Amino acid sequence: MKEQTPVTRAEHTSVTPTDDKPTDEPAAAHVRLDAPSSTLRPVDGAPDGVIELRDLEVFYGDFRAVKDVTMGFGSKEITALIGPSGCGKSTVLRCLNRMNDLVPGARVQGRVAYHGVDIYEPEVDVIEVRRRIGMVFQKPNPFPKSIFDNVAYGPRVTGMKTDNMDEVVERALRGAALWDEVKDKLKQNAFGLSGGQQQRLCIARAIATSPEVILMDEPCSALDPIATAKIEDLMVELAATYTIIIVTHNMQQAARVSQRTGFFTAEADDMGHRTGRLVEFATTEHIFGNPTDSRTEAYITGRFG
Amino acid sequence: MTTATLTLDHGLRKGRRGTLGPSVFAFVLWACLALICAFLFFLLAVIVQKGIARFDLDLVTNQPSKIRPETAGVASALYGTLWVSALTAFIALPLGIAAAVYLEEYAQQNHWWNRMIELNIQNLAAVPTVIYGILVLAFVVRAPLSIGAVVLAGGIALALLILPVVIITTREALRAVPEEIRSGSLALGATLWQTTWRQVLPAAVPGIATGSILALSRAIGEAAPLILVGATTFVTFNPDGVLSRYTTLPVQIFNLVPQDRQEFRDLAYAAILLLILVLLAMNALAIWLRNRYQRRW
């Protein structure tokens, strides 16, 4: 964990896409994907794009991990990011609340706009970004504190004005469908909970700061099928209130819970460096029913990855 | 469906791999361990046997005496040791922990000066203890600070001596706190300071405490640097402040051993026994702390 210097970032290079294929839809004209699809969400002027990415590129030192990511995340929708290991989907997710700032040498180019505000602008308060865009990690990571203190931590450190912390904690735990299981042991250490309960506690912790967006980085990969099913049900419930973006290796999970899906893959360039890119972004129905790109089809049918 | 039956002669019989090499190796390991234990046990046995005679209340209540060694004690040395080690802890722990937090949580490894600081701390841990004594003698006891041969000078010398150890063990303890705790806290909008102060440091406290106690117990046993900074060998009053003259147990023992009368040597053995008991008690506390607060992540 190193000093939180903002990721250095190049000026908006006005590299005009040369490989843009002309399209009849003006709204989608700038969308640079290999295979333009009629189901692509237009980024500019999207009615409810909470977060929009334009030509996002992420570097770790000299290594370009991800390039050419242009997509938008709709309000109160679940968007799934899928693809083989090393395709950069987690990297993209961690750009959305600037968690990549913590990686020494990480650099972001392009635009990550939250309600039109580029969150990598120097004037942006990264603390406020992370309060509004919460995150749930792959492995349940409760703090070594009581259940109550785990949930109250976010509101406390961000200085949220709360009349009654008990209410905030109860509301968050109810929101994460955990209240009934823990209401009698709020003072107990969170490590006493099962893995699935711990992950729901982490979700409760994330929603306690009243975020608008919740990022989930393979939230079920460490859980058994029953706990996974509970989290999936919870995600669908939460989508009524929050915008959810989930990275998952589990394609069935993406198909079950999400409205939109982005498929990433990594391709080696002439030098042999593998760089992840967004191949196709469309409604989940389209991606799993009738994908436009042959690579997407190969992946979802299990022929690759 | 039938399965073929195997007999031991299908290669399952044990003993084909040779047992001589492994057993010789295991024996050598055990022999080394036994040698170390025997040596330690012998040392303890001799000290207990020779020291028990004078291990009485006089030892801790009476002051040293040049004329009546049979009832003399080491009270001034015991209190001197307590004063000096308390002062050592007071100086070394805040500095060492703060330095470790900087290196582990704040410093960016890609800057050359941070790597240089790290390298130098590793080197400091290997510097002979006498050097710290000379350093403090030259700059603190004498000009420019000129505070004289007092408790404060001893505390500074020992604090410098254990600082690298405190920094290194604190860094180990901080490194043992999982990265997920930090990212979990930061992702909720906590600042780096809040994350360090509310999550990382509390989680690392057992490790820091254990390391600090062990470092202190090393300082308590030191004689060489204290002799250089002027811990006097014959003091018949307890220190009454940080600017008081003093002696400590190791220095007192160093003084008693070469005396020609047997009573002085008996007193020395009793003082060694006392010192060993203090050190054992501190190490036991460190082990208890480590086991009591050990976390499974």
Chai-1 contact restraints between the chains, C-beta under 6 A:
chainA,res_idxA,chainB,res_idxB,connection_type,confidence,min_distance_angstrom,max_distance_angstrom,comment,restraint_id
A,M1,B,E105,contact,1.0,0.0,6.0,A-B,restraint_1
A,M1,B,R182,contact,1.0,0.0,6.0,A-B,restraint_2
A,K2,B,Q108,contact,1.0,0.0,6.0,A-B,restraint_3
A,E3,B,Y106,contact,1.0,0.0,6.0,A-B,restraint_4
A,E3,B,Q108,contact,1.0,0.0,6.0,A-B,restraint_5
A,Q4,B,L192,contact,1.0,0.0,6.0,A-B,restraint_6
A,P104,B,N110,contact,1.0,0.0,6.0,A-B,restraint_7
A,I127,B,G189,contact,1.0,0.0,6.0,A-B,restraint_8
A,R130,B,A187,contact,1.0,0.0,6.0,A-B,restraint_9
A,R130,B,G189,contact,1.0,0.0,6.0,A-B,restraint_10
A,R131,B,G189,contact,1.0,0.0,6.0,A-B,restraint_11
A,M135,B,A187,contact,1.0,0.0,6.0,A-B,restraint_12
A,N141,B,E180,contact,1.0,0.0,6.0,A-B,restraint_13
A,N141,B,G184,contact,1.0,0.0,6.0,A-B,restraint_14
A,P144,B,A203,contact,1.0,0.0,6.0,A-B,restraint_15
A,G154,B,L188,contact,1.0,0.0,6.0,A-B,restraint_16
A,V157,B,A190,contact,1.0,0.0,6.0,A-B,restraint_17
A,V157,B,Q194,contact,1.0,0.0,6.0,A-B,restraint_18
A,T158,B,G189,contact,1.0,0.0,6.0,A-B,restraint_19
